[in-house]
Amino acid sequence: MSEAVAGEIRRRLAVALTPQTLEVVDEGHLHAGHAHAGKGHYRVRIVSAAFAGVPPLRRHRMVYAALDDLLEQGIHALSIEAHPPV
């Protein structure tokens, strides 16, 4: 399930934000022993021109908007690094 969710995260962010760089890492294994261990812990690093001139909080909101219902279904925790191109 987690690879399917990671793939869907990649797909949605690629469509919504046309990133130059996109990395999605399943970090569920790092949460062994915690509540919801192994269930939907992801780290996203994304670089997109869509973030140019956009404050960090709004960048995160753009990522959340692209993922929409996944945040309720397959994602328990999401770490985001969102940057414009340098």
Short mmCIF file of the C-alpha atoms (twelve columns), coordinates in Angstrom:
data_MODEL
# 
_entry.id   MODEL 
# 
loop_
_atom_site.group_PDB 
_atom_site.id 
_atom_site.type_symbol 
_atom_site.label_atom_id 
_atom_site.label_alt_id 
_atom_site.label_comp_id 
_atom_site.label_asym_id 
_atom_site.label_seq_id 
_atom_site.Cartn_x 
_atom_site.Cartn_y 
_atom_site.Cartn_z 
_atom_site.pdbx_PDB_model_num 
ATOM 1  C CA . MET A 1  0.000  0.000  0.000   1 
ATOM 2  C CA . SER A 2  2.725  2.499  0.901   1 
ATOM 3  C CA . GLU A 3  4.416  2.234  -2.522  1 
ATOM 4  C CA . ALA A 4  1.052  2.789  -4.176  1 
ATOM 5  C CA . VAL A 5  0.477  5.867  -2.025  1 
ATOM 6  C CA . ALA A 6  4.007  7.152  -2.729  1 
ATOM 7  C CA . GLY A 7  3.341  6.724  -6.450  1 
ATOM 8  C CA . GLU A 8  0.079  8.602  -6.181  1 
ATOM 9  C CA . ILE A 9  1.813  11.419 -4.276  1 
ATOM 10 C CA . ARG A 10 4.382  11.661 -7.095  1 
ATOM 11 C CA . ARG A 11 1.697  11.622 -9.780  1 
ATOM 12 C CA . ARG A 12 -0.464 14.305 -8.171  1 
ATOM 13 C CA . LEU A 13 2.424  16.650 -7.415  1 
ATOM 14 C CA . ALA A 14 3.815  16.228 -10.939 1 
ATOM 15 C CA . VAL A 15 0.466  17.167 -12.470 1 
ATOM 16 C CA . ALA A 16 -0.317 20.049 -10.114 1 
ATOM 17 C CA . LEU A 17 3.090  21.696 -9.719  1 
ATOM 18 C CA . THR A 18 5.250  20.566 -12.673 1 
ATOM 19 C CA . PRO A 19 8.332  20.138 -10.489 1 
ATOM 20 C CA . GLN A 20 11.924 20.323 -11.674 1 
ATOM 21 C CA . THR A 21 12.858 18.042 -8.793  1 
ATOM 22 C CA . LEU A 22 10.544 15.701 -6.915  1 
ATOM 23 C CA . GLU A 23 11.530 13.203 -4.257  1 
ATOM 24 C CA . VAL A 24 8.997  11.174 -2.292  1 
ATOM 25 C CA . VAL A 25 10.368 8.933  0.456   1 
ATOM 26 C CA . ASP A 26 8.336  6.436  2.466   1 
ATOM 27 C CA . GLU A 27 9.583  6.849  6.036   1 
ATOM 28 C CA . GLY A 28 7.127  4.495  7.692   1 
ATOM 29 C CA . HIS A 29 9.915  2.133  8.774   1 
ATOM 30 C CA . LEU A 30 11.468 4.927  10.854  1 
ATOM 31 C CA . HIS A 31 8.427  5.035  13.123  1 
ATOM 32 C CA . ALA A 32 8.519  1.479  14.442  1 
ATOM 33 C CA . GLY A 33 7.033  1.341  17.921  1 
ATOM 34 C CA . HIS A 34 5.044  4.564  17.530  1 
ATOM 35 C CA . ALA A 35 1.319  4.957  17.039  1 
ATOM 36 C CA . HIS A 36 0.455  4.391  13.357  1 
ATOM 37 C CA . ALA A 37 3.926  2.863  12.789  1 
ATOM 38 C CA . GLY A 38 4.569  1.983  9.163   1 
ATOM 39 C CA . LYS A 39 1.358  3.642  8.004   1 
ATOM 40 C CA . GLY A 40 1.643  6.609  5.718   1 
ATOM 41 C CA . HIS A 41 4.737  8.510  6.895   1 
ATOM 42 C CA . TYR A 42 6.241  10.336 3.900   1 
ATOM 43 C CA . ARG A 43 8.858  12.977 3.185   1 
ATOM 44 C CA . VAL A 44 8.507  15.164 0.082   1 
ATOM 45 C CA . ARG A 45 11.208 17.369 -1.397  1 
ATOM 46 C CA . ILE A 46 9.946  19.407 -4.325  1 
ATOM 47 C CA . VAL A 47 11.428 22.215 -6.413  1 
ATOM 48 C CA . SER A 48 8.977  24.000 -8.695  1 
ATOM 49 C CA . ALA A 49 8.730  27.314 -10.524 1 
ATOM 50 C CA . ALA A 50 5.184  27.455 -9.126  1 
ATOM 51 C CA . PHE A 51 6.783  28.363 -5.776  1 
ATOM 52 C CA . ALA A 52 8.635  31.432 -7.094  1 
ATOM 53 C CA . GLY A 53 7.766  34.437 -4.921  1 
ATOM 54 C CA . VAL A 54 5.469  32.315 -2.739  1 
ATOM 55 C CA . PRO A 55 5.973  32.275 1.058   1 
ATOM 56 C CA . PRO A 56 6.795  28.879 2.649   1 
ATOM 57 C CA . LEU A 57 3.416  28.404 4.336   1 
ATOM 58 C CA . ARG A 58 1.584  28.935 1.063   1 
ATOM 59 C CA . ARG A 59 3.944  26.454 -0.682  1 
ATOM 60 C CA . HIS A 60 2.932  23.826 1.868   1 
ATOM 61 C CA . ARG A 61 -0.720 24.643 1.280   1 
ATOM 62 C CA . MET A 62 -0.179 24.161 -2.466  1 
ATOM 63 C CA . VAL A 63 1.258  20.694 -1.790  1 
ATOM 64 C CA . TYR A 64 -1.628 19.846 0.554   1 
ATOM 65 C CA . ALA A 65 -4.155 21.028 -2.054  1 
ATOM 66 C CA . ALA A 66 -2.612 18.757 -4.686  1 
ATOM 67 C CA . LEU A 67 -2.810 15.759 -2.350  1 
ATOM 68 C CA . ASP A 68 -6.324 16.577 -1.118  1 
ATOM 69 C CA . ASP A 69 -8.126 13.344 -0.130  1 
ATOM 70 C CA . LEU A 70 -4.880 11.361 0.241   1 
ATOM 71 C CA . LEU A 71 -4.303 13.312 3.443   1 
ATOM 72 C CA . GLU A 72 -7.390 11.631 4.870   1 
ATOM 73 C CA . GLN A 73 -6.844 8.168  3.382   1 
ATOM 74 C CA . GLY A 74 -3.245 7.047  2.914   1 
ATOM 75 C CA . ILE A 75 -1.093 9.675  4.623   1 
ATOM 76 C CA . HIS A 76 -0.655 9.858  8.382   1 
ATOM 77 C CA . ALA A 77 2.382  12.184 8.451   1 
ATOM 78 C CA . LEU A 78 3.930  14.338 5.743   1 
ATOM 79 C CA . SER A 79 7.216  16.235 5.918   1 
ATOM 80 C CA . ILE A 80 7.536  18.855 3.157   1 
ATOM 81 C CA . GLU A 81 10.503 20.739 1.734   1 
ATOM 82 C CA . ALA A 82 9.136  23.006 -1.004  1 
ATOM 83 C CA . HIS A 83 11.415 25.463 -2.807  1 
ATOM 84 C CA . PRO A 84 11.486 27.544 -5.977  1 
ATOM 85 C CA . PRO A 85 14.377 26.940 -8.395  1 
ATOM 86 C CA . VAL A 86 17.603 28.727 -7.527  1 
# 
